[in-house]
Amino acid sequence: MISVLISSKSSYPVERKKIKEKVKEILEKMGMDEVEVSLAIVGDRKIKELNRCFRHLDEVTDVLSFPLEEPRGQDGILRLGDVVISYPQARKWAKERNKFVEEVILELVEHGLKHLLGFNHDNHSDFKISTTKN
């Protein structure tokens, strides 16, 4: 079973069902089951604080990923880690690219999830950065 835990303030309206479907689609495509992932939709202040604390970059970003060092528990469930998305940044990207915020959030979910799975921008030709401007 794939479990997706989502945390979001009510001021950041997100389609939880679509997010869960996107995560499940990606993980199932990779042949993964018995997996848990956590997603948080936050504001710019919080994501900047996390970026400063963990990446030593004092700036706002759109998505961060925090893989767990000991991902598999005794219960056999693979806990991948956390994906944190800035709702204001997703809204900004959506406006700049003439997309719905929901579309951009799903792109950021995929981007963050790929990082949790160990892909990075240099070692995987299929890794696309969805928020890159055209």
C-alpha positions in Angstrom: 0.0 0.0 0.0 1.2 3.5 -0.9 0.6 6.1 1.8 0.8 9.8 1.2 0.6 12.1 4.2 -0.2 15.7 3.3 0.1 18.8 5.5 -1.2 22.1 4.4 -2.7 25.3 5.8 -6.3 26.0 4.8 -5.1 29.2 3.2 -3.2 27.0 0.7 -5.9 25.2 -1.2 -4.6 22.0 -2.7 -6.2 19.0 -4.4 -5.1 16.3 -2.0 -6.7 13.5 -4.0 -4.8 14.6 -7.2 -1.5 14.8 -5.3 -2.0 11.3 -3.8 -2.9 10.0 -7.3 0.3 11.6 -8.8 2.5 10.1 -6.1 1.0 6.7 -6.4 1.3 6.8 -10.2 5.1 7.6 -10.0 5.8 5.0 -7.3 3.7 2.3 -9.0 5.5 3.0 -12.3 8.8 2.3 -10.4 7.3 -1.0 -9.1 7.2 0.3 -5.5 4.6 -0.7 -2.9 4.5 -0.6 0.9 5.8 3.0 0.6 5.1 6.1 2.7 5.9 9.7 1.7 5.1 13.0 3.5 4.3 16.2 1.7 4.0 19.7 3.2 2.6 22.8 1.5 4.1 25.8 3.2 4.7 29.5 2.8 7.8 31.3 1.6 9.0 32.1 5.1 9.0 28.5 6.2 10.7 27.1 3.0 13.3 29.9 3.2 14.0 28.9 6.8 14.3 25.2 5.9 16.6 26.1 2.9 18.8 28.2 5.2 19.0 25.5 7.9 19.6 22.5 5.7 21.2 23.8 2.5 22.8 26.9 3.9 21.1 29.0 1.3 19.3 32.1 2.6 16.7 32.2 -0.1 13.2 31.1 -1.0 12.9 28.0 -3.2 10.0 26.2 -4.7 10.6 22.6 -3.5 12.8 20.8 -1.0 13.2 17.1 -0.4 14.4 15.4 2.8 15.1 11.7 2.4 15.2 9.5 5.5 18.5 7.9 6.4 16.9 4.8 7.8 13.9 4.5 5.5 12.6 1.0 6.1 11.1 0.2 9.5 10.6 -3.1 11.2 7.0 -3.1 9.7 8.5 -3.4 6.2 7.2 0.0 5.0 9.6 2.1 3.0 9.4 5.6 4.3 11.0 7.8 1.6 11.0 11.1 3.5 9.5 14.5 3.1 8.8 16.8 0.2 8.1 20.5 1.1 6.5 22.8 -1.5 6.1 26.6 -1.3 2.6 27.4 -2.3 3.4 31.1 -3.0 6.2 30.0 -5.4 3.9 27.5 -7.1 1.4 30.3 -7.6 4.1 32.5 -9.0 5.3 29.8 -11.4 1.7 29.2 -12.5 1.1 32.9 -13.2 4.4 33.2 -15.2 3.7 30.1 -17.2 0.0 30.6 -17.7 -0.9 27.3 -15.9 -3.1 26.4 -13.0 -1.5 26.3 -9.6 -2.6 22.7 -9.2 -0.6 21.7 -12.3 2.6 23.4 -11.0 2.1 21.8 -7.6 1.9 18.3 -9.3 5.1 19.1 -11.2 6.8 20.1 -7.9 5.5 16.9 -6.2 7.1 14.9 -9.0 10.3 16.8 -8.9 10.6 16.4 -5.1 9.7 12.8 -5.2 12.4 12.1 -7.8 14.9 13.6 -5.4 13.7 11.3 -2.6 14.2 8.4 -4.9 17.8 9.3 -5.4 17.6 11.0 -8.8 19.4 14.3 -9.3 19.8 16.7 -12.1 23.2 15.3 -13.2 22.8 11.5 -13.0 19.5 10.8 -14.6 18.7 11.8 -18.2 14.9 11.4 -17.6 15.0 13.9 -14.7 13.2 17.0 -15.9 13.0 20.2 -13.9 9.4 21.1 -14.4 9.7 24.7 -13.2 12.5 25.7 -15.6 11.4 28.7 -17.7 11.2 28.0 -21.4 
